[in-house]
Amino acid sequence: MKIKCAVVLVALSLASGTALWSQDVVHDVDKAAKDTAHATKKGTKAAAKDTEKAADKTGEATKTAADKTGSATKKAATKTADATSDAAKSTAKGTDTAAKKTGSSVKKGTKATADETEKGAKKVGDEMK
């Protein structure tokens, strides 16, 4: 009977040891899960904050680039307008000069033709007499 009692005591000791050990494991798993959740929450907040900062910097950089692009475009448009105006004035001046030369040549040619026609008409008139 002493052996049966000893076997029962050993069995109870093993069972209670296993139960205590399993409670310790559950406690450790619970603590690890809470620690993981806390770390995840902290990491998520930090990532959100960093993302917001990056978005702000990107927005500022985009605005700066747009301002610079607008300024450069305005300068280029002004230079183009100035160059176009200069070219138009130069073309107008050249056209005016060419027109005057053409008019002068036409006038000289017309006068020469009229003179020759008059001379020819006088010769014909003289010969008819």
Secondary structure, 3 states (H helix, E strand, C coil): CHHHHHHHHHHHHHHHHHHHHHHHHHHHHHHHHHHHHHHHHHHHHHHHHHHHHHHHHHHHHHHHHHHHHHHHHHHHHHHHHHHHHHHHHHHHHHHHHHHHHHHHHHHHHHHHHHHHHHHHHHHHHHHHC
